[in-house]
Every structure is written in C-alpha cells, then in structure tokens.
Amino acid sequence: MKGKTLVATVLLASMTLLAACSQVPVADGSKAKGTEIGETIKVGFNFENTGSVAAYGSVEQKGALLAVEEINQAGGVDGKQIEVISKDNKSETQEAASVSTNLAIQQEVNAIVGPATSGATAAAIPKATIAGVPVISPSATQDGLTAGQDFLFVGTFQDSYQGRIIAKYVADNLKAKKVALFTDNSSDYAKGIAKSFKEAYKGDIVIEETFIAGDTDFQAALTKMKGKDFDAMVLPGYYTEAGKIVNQMRGMGLNQPIVGGDGLNSEEFVQQATAEKANDIYFVSGFSSTVKTSEEAEAFKKAYRDRFKEEPSTFSALAYDSMKMMAKAMEGADNSIQIRDNLTKIKNYNGVTGKTSFDADHNTSKSAFMMTMQKGKVEEAVSVQPD
C-alpha cells in the first residue's frame, strides 16, 4: 500500500504504485554473507527521481534524507554517521534492478530504502537478497509482495487492508447500505482494493463499472449510475482519473459521498476535481499535512517544511519513518544480516504515520486514518481499524 500530496501529475498508465507482477521472483538469501559495516553505515536510496512516478519517488527521497540528516546531527548510530548513496531508477523496473545490483553488490551498502512502487521493488529485491542487504519500500502495497522474501520489508499497509478499512468506514461511519463501485481495471492496486472491499462489505453493491488509466470521459458509466439508488460511491483508483470522475460526477448532480484508497491523496486530485466539487470525499491515509494526528507528525511537518520549503506528503512521511526504522535496526549491528534480523523485531515503532510493527511476512501492521475532504481541503482524520 502503498504511494499522497502533495505530489504532482503522474502518468499512471505506465506505473504500478502498487503492483505490477502477479509473481514476485524469490532469491535464496540463506547463504548470503551480507556486507560489513565500516567507518560509516552505508545506505542506498533506490528511488524514482525521474520518469512517470517521479512525483512519488522524489518526495520519498526527501523524507528519507531528512531522517538521515536528523540522525547524523544527533550523533549517528552507535557513533557512526550514515552515508547515503543515491541512485535514480527512472521509474523503470529494469533500472530498479540494475540500481539494486549496483548498490548491494558493487557499492556494498548495508541497507537500501526504496523503491516506492511495487513493480520496481519486486525487480530490486533478488540481487539485494543474494547480497544479504535488507530493503524497505516505504509505499509498495501489493499483496503477497513480501511472501518468501527474507530481506524485504514494506512500510505501509497493503491493498487488501485498505479495502477492509473502506468497507468498515462506509458501513459504520457513512451508514451506507447501498454503494456504486467504480474501479480502475488497469491497476492491480485498484483491483486489489475492490476485491477486498467486496469481500468485507455487508451491504449491497447496486452497480459496478470500470475504467482504465488514461481515460478522460466517464459520462457513459456515470449516466448508468445516475439511474441507480445508492448511498455512496467506492472509487478504487489513482488521483488523475479519480479527480476527473469527481468533477464529472458532481457536474451531473450526483452528490453522494465518494470513498477511495490512498491513491486519491494528492493535490493533483483536487486540481482535476476542482476545489468547488471536491466535497464529501473520503480516502485512506496514514498521514495528513493539514490535520493533527500526533505530536510526532507535527514535528515532522515543521522540519520538512523548514528543510524543503514545501508541504510534506504521505509518501515523504512513510519514507521518513522507514529510514528511522532502518536506523533503529542498525543499532548494535555489525553487518547487513544483523540489520535485517533487527528489523524483524520492530514492534509498535511510534512514527509520524502511526505505530508500526512488522509481521512474520515483513508486512506492516499499523493504524490508518480516513481523511474527510470538503471544498478540496482535508478537514478531519478519523482512525479506522478493519474488522
């Protein structure tokens, strides 16, 4: 889950913030020797700084970098400074694999943070595993991504988790007994949320329609929905299309609440929908730049604004927490294998995106918020735990 913002336009047709492969290659890391920690602790950044999803990777790099700067200013880890080696994977899965090879095998880093997307993460993990270097992706959300992967950790909740959160919120908070489901059928991320939602929601789904990334005209599907009686629309997808759907839906006089996953969390969503029409919008997030969720989050927001002169996003916050958790796992470690072992023991880490623990599969168990947007502004954050 996974990639919120505070971020700019992304060409989602070529990306998969959250999933691109049905089968993730598993490398054997049982005989990996790992990399020794030297005078500095070397951390590789494998982020999408250019290309179709640079809006995600670039802000994640800023969040991770801020964490490193704070750690180093406070004396480092066990008295050693963290040395960052940053590489641009160009939003390409093959390049993400090449970057991973360079960082883990040639540069012999002790840990890697990134990539942001599930497809790139799946491509990056085999070489890192062979080298015995732990990888944490702040925002890869594909279900099953970490299965069998000894060296891969993800810093956010998975797609199915979001679907269950949406189902609970729609039923309990919005009291919606009947919904329309409008899903991005070109995105594994969106389809994963939709599948989980349908399994968890106890009400009636009166109509299901689909769209694909790059679509701009949704009038035909919305006209079908206008003839149906429903209490809310569930909209699994990304902000570019979702914003256009909201704009056209409201323009047709369909004013039901709209509920989506973290893919709606973006300034671009508001730009596409327009602030005037972005009302009664609800989306999953672990962080808000405008609503107070914790003292830790408030401190992060101030530090990020001071450092980068821009608003932080969920992506930057997840990367900040991911780097801080990686640093915590470095404490007392002599090599990358021990860092991996320490990561598996992290429980209830109190970060800016809530309390995070890693389960047996290295997936994240953490709190989530449902954000309420009115007139293009997030006004409220409600903590939600799925049944």
Protein Blocks (a to p, Z undefined) as FASTA:
>chain_A
ZZdejpacddfklgcfkbcbfbdcdddfklpgbjaddfbccddddddfbcjklmmmmmmm
mmmmmmmmmmmmnnpaehiacddddddehlpaklmmmmmmmmmmmnopabdeddfbfklm
mmmmmmmmmnopacddfkbcbghklgopakbccfbdcfklmmmmmmmmmmmmnopabdcd
dddfkbmklmmmmmmmmmmpmbdcfbdcdddehiabfklmmmmmmmpccfbdcdeddfkl
mmmmmmmmmmnopabdcdddfklgcfklmmmnopklmghiacddfbdfkbcfbfklmmmm
mmmmmmnopacdfklmmmmmmmmmmmmmmgopabfklmmmmmmmpghiacfnoccdddfk
opacddddddddeehiafbdcddddZZ
